Amino acid sequence: MFGHPTWLWITLGVVNIPVYVMAGSWVFGNWDGFKEGLRLAIQPDWWSFIKGELAEDWQEGFRMFLFVIICAAAVIGEAWLLSLVFG
């Protein structure tokens, strides 16, 4: 399955931009929610602990993980379906 040509992965990645936007609005609600989730996801846990944001950090980290899994599953699932159809 992962033996597909690079151009196919790139094409699926670009074509799925509306799926990413839809998944982002479902997971985060809006762009401000996404930016806050990204900020907390890349912020070290020790810094979140010092600032008193550790619970929010873990919650937003999980939301970011869920978002990435949904986006990756869309691309991988479509590549799998294409391999079944065009084998």
ROSELUM-674279 format. One line per 4 residues: their letters; for each residue x, y, z of N, C-alpha, C. Coordinates in Angstrom, 2 decimals. Example, Ala and Ser with C-alpha at 12.3 -4.5 7.8 and 13.67 -1.06 7.14 Angstrom:
BEGIN
as) 13.19:-5.69:7.80:12.30:-4.50:7.80:13.20:-3.30:7.80 ~ 12.85:-2.25:7.08:13.67:-1.06:7.14:12.90:0.03:7.87
END
This chain:
BEGIN
mfgh) 0.81:-1.19:0.00:0.00:0.00:0.00:0.86:1.26:0.00 ~ 1.95:1.26:0.76:2.79:2.45:0.81:3.75:2.51:-0.36 ~ 3.63:1.57:-1.28:4.46:1.56:-2.46:3.94:2.44:-3.57 ~ 2.91:3.24:-3.28:2.37:4.14:-4.28:3.41:5.20:-4.62
ptwl) 3.33:5.73:-5.84:4.27:6.79:-6.22:4.07:8.05:-5.37 ~ 5.14:8.80:-5.24:5.11:10.01:-4.43:4.08:11.00:-4.93 ~ 3.90:11.11:-6.23:2.95:12.08:-6.78:1.53:11.78:-6.30 ~ 1.21:10.49:-6.10:-0.13:10.14:-5.62:-0.34:10.63:-4.20
witl) 0.65:10.45:-3.33:0.53:10.92:-1.95:0.40:12.44:-1.90 ~ 1.19:13.13:-2.72:1.12:14.59:-2.76:-0.24:15.04:-3.27 ~ -0.72:14.40:-4.33:-2.02:14.75:-4.90:-3.14:14.53:-3.88 ~ -3.13:13.40:-3.22:-4.15:13.13:-2.20:-4.05:14.13:-1.05
gvvn) -2.83:14.49:-0.69:-2.65:15.47:0.38:-3.24:16.82:0.02 ~ -3.08:17.25:-1.22:-3.60:18.55:-1.65:-5.11:18.49:-1.87 ~ -5.58:17.42:-2.48:-7.01:17.29:-2.78:-7.84:17.23:-1.49 ~ -7.25:16.76:-0.42:-7.97:16.61:0.84:-8.00:17.86:1.70
ipvy) -7.56:18.99:1.20:-7.58:20.21:2.00:-8.98:20.52:2.53 ~ -10.04:20.38:1.73:-11.38:20.60:2.32:-11.70:19.62:3.46 ~ -11.20:18.41:3.38:-11.41:17.45:4.46:-10.68:17.91:5.72 ~ -9.46:18.45:5.56:-8.71:18.95:6.71:-9.44:20.12:7.37
vmag) -9.99:21.00:6.54:-10.72:22.16:7.08:-11.97:21.69:7.82 ~ -12.68:20.73:7.24:-13.89:20.21:7.89:-13.53:19.50:9.20 ~ -12.47:18.69:9.18:-12.04:18.01:10.40:-11.59:19.01:11.46 ~ -10.90:20.06:11.03:-10.46:21.08:11.97:-11.61:21.82:12.60
swvf) -12.63:22.11:11.80:-13.79:22.81:12.37:-14.56:21.89:13.31 ~ -14.56:20.61:13.04:-15.24:19.66:13.91:-14.47:19.49:15.23 ~ -13.15:19.38:15.14:-12.35:19.13:16.34:-12.14:20.40:17.16 ~ -11.84:21.52:16.50:-11.46:22.74:17.21:-12.54:23.82:17.25
gnwd) -13.50:23.77:16.37:-14.56:24.76:16.37:-14.30:25.92:15.44 ~ -13.13:26.54:15.55:-12.79:27.69:14.70:-11.26:27.84:14.65 ~ -10.81:28.87:13.93:-9.36:29.06:13.78:-8.70:29.43:15.09 ~ -9.40:30.18:15.93:-8.83:30.53:17.23:-8.61:29.29:18.09
gfke) -9.56:28.36:18.02:-9.40:27.10:18.74:-8.23:26.29:18.21 ~ -8.06:26.32:16.88:-6.92:25.59:16.29:-5.60:26.22:16.72 ~ -5.52:27.55:16.68:-4.28:28.23:17.07:-3.95:27.98:18.53 ~ -4.96:28.01:19.39:-4.74:27.73:20.81:-4.31:26.28:21.01
glrl) -4.94:25.37:20.29:-4.54:23.97:20.38:-3.13:23.74:19.90 ~ -2.75:24.39:18.82:-1.39:24.26:18.31:-0.38:24.85:19.28 ~ -0.71:26.00:19.86:0.19:26.63:20.83:0.44:25.71:22.01 ~ -0.63:25.14:22.54:-0.48:24.26:23.71:0.13:22.92:23.34
aiqp) -0.09:22.46:22.12:0.48:21.16:21.72:2.00:21.23:21.57 ~ 2.50:22.38:21.13:3.95:22.48:20.95:4.65:23.06:22.18 ~ 3.88:23.57:23.12:4.45:24.10:24.35:4.87:22.93:25.24 ~ 6.07:22.98:25.82:6.50:21.88:26.70:5.57:21.73:27.90
dwws) 5.39:20.49:28.34:4.50:20.22:29.47:4.97:20.90:30.74 ~ 6.28:20.97:30.95:6.78:21.60:32.16:6.42:23.08:32.19 ~ 6.40:23.73:31.03:6.04:25.14:30.97:4.54:25.31:31.22 ~ 3.74:24.39:30.69:2.31:24.42:30.95:2.03:24.22:32.44
fikg) 2.81:23.35:33.08:2.65:23.12:34.51:2.95:24.39:35.30 ~ 4.03:25.07:34.93:4.40:26.31:35.62:3.32:27.37:35.44 ~ 2.76:27.46:34.23:1.73:28.47:33.95:0.34:28.05:34.43 ~ 0.21:26.82:34.94:-1.09:26.35:35.41:-2.03:25.92:34.29
elae) -1.46:25.55:33.14:-2.26:25.16:31.98:-2.10:23.69:31.63 ~ -1.67:22.88:32.57:-1.35:21.49:32.24:-2.57:20.70:31.77 ~ -3.70:20.86:32.42:-4.91:20.13:32.01:-5.34:20.56:30.61 ~ -5.31:21.86:30.34:-5.65:22.35:29.01:-4.65:21.87:27.96
dwqe) -3.37:21.81:28.36:-2.32:21.33:27.46:-2.60:19.90:27.03 ~ -2.93:19.04:27.97:-3.19:17.65:27.65:-4.45:17.51:26.81 ~ -5.46:18.30:27.12:-6.70:18.24:26.35:-6.45:18.70:24.91 ~ -5.75:19.81:24.75:-5.48:20.31:23.41:-4.50:19.40:22.66
gfrm) -3.59:18.78:23.38:-2.70:17.80:22.76:-3.48:16.62:22.20 ~ -4.48:16.16:22.95:-5.32:15.07:22.47:-6.13:15.50:21.26 ~ -6.66:16.73:21.29:-7.43:17.23:20.15:-6.54:17.33:18.90 ~ -5.30:17.78:19.07:-4.38:17.87:17.94:-4.06:16.48:17.41
flfv) -3.85:15.52:18.32:-3.60:14.14:17.92:-4.79:13.58:17.14 ~ -5.99:13.85:17.62:-7.20:13.39:16.94:-7.30:14.00:15.54 ~ -7.00:15.28:15.43:-7.02:15.97:14.14:-6.03:15.35:13.16 ~ -4.82:15.09:13.61:-3.80:14.49:12.74:-4.21:13.09:12.32
iica) -4.77:12.31:13.23:-5.22:10.95:12.91:-6.33:10.99:11.87 ~ -7.28:11.90:12.00:-8.38:12.00:11.04:-7.83:12.36:9.66 ~ -6.92:13.33:9.60:-6.36:13.75:8.32:-5.54:12.64:7.67 ~ -4.72:11.96:8.46:-3.91:10.87:7.93:-4.79:9.71:7.48
aavi) -5.83:9.41:8.24:-6.73:8.32:7.88:-7.45:8.61:6.57 ~ -7.78:9.87:6.33:-8.44:10.22:5.07:-7.51:9.94:3.89 ~ -6.27:10.37:3.98:-5.32:10.18:2.87:-4.99:8.70:2.70 ~ -4.70:8.01:3.78:-4.34:6.59:3.68:-5.54:5.76:3.21
geaw) -6.73:6.08:3.70:-7.93:5.36:3.26:-8.21:5.54:1.78 ~ -8.02:6.76:1.29:-8.24:6.98:-0.14:-7.19:6.27:-0.98 ~ -5.95:6.25:-0.52:-4.92:5.51:-1.25:-5.24:4.03:-1.28 ~ -5.73:3.51:-0.18:-6.12:2.11:-0.13:-7.26:1.82:-1.08
llsl) -8.27:2.69:-1.09:-9.39:2.49:-2.01:-8.93:2.56:-3.46 ~ -8.06:3.49:-3.77:-7.54:3.58:-5.14:-6.76:2.32:-5.53 ~ -6.03:1.76:-4.57:-5.30:0.54:-4.89:-6.24:-0.64:-5.11 ~ -7.39:-0.63:-4.44:-8.38:-1.68:-4.67:-9.04:-1.53:-6.03
vfg) -9.36:-0.30:-6.39:-10.08:-0.05:-7.63:-9.16:-0.22:-8.83 ~ -7.97:0.37:-8.76:-7.06:0.36:-9.92:-5.94:-0.64:-9.79 ~ -5.90:-1.35:-8.68:-4.96:-2.40:-8.37:-3.72:-2.43:-9.08
END
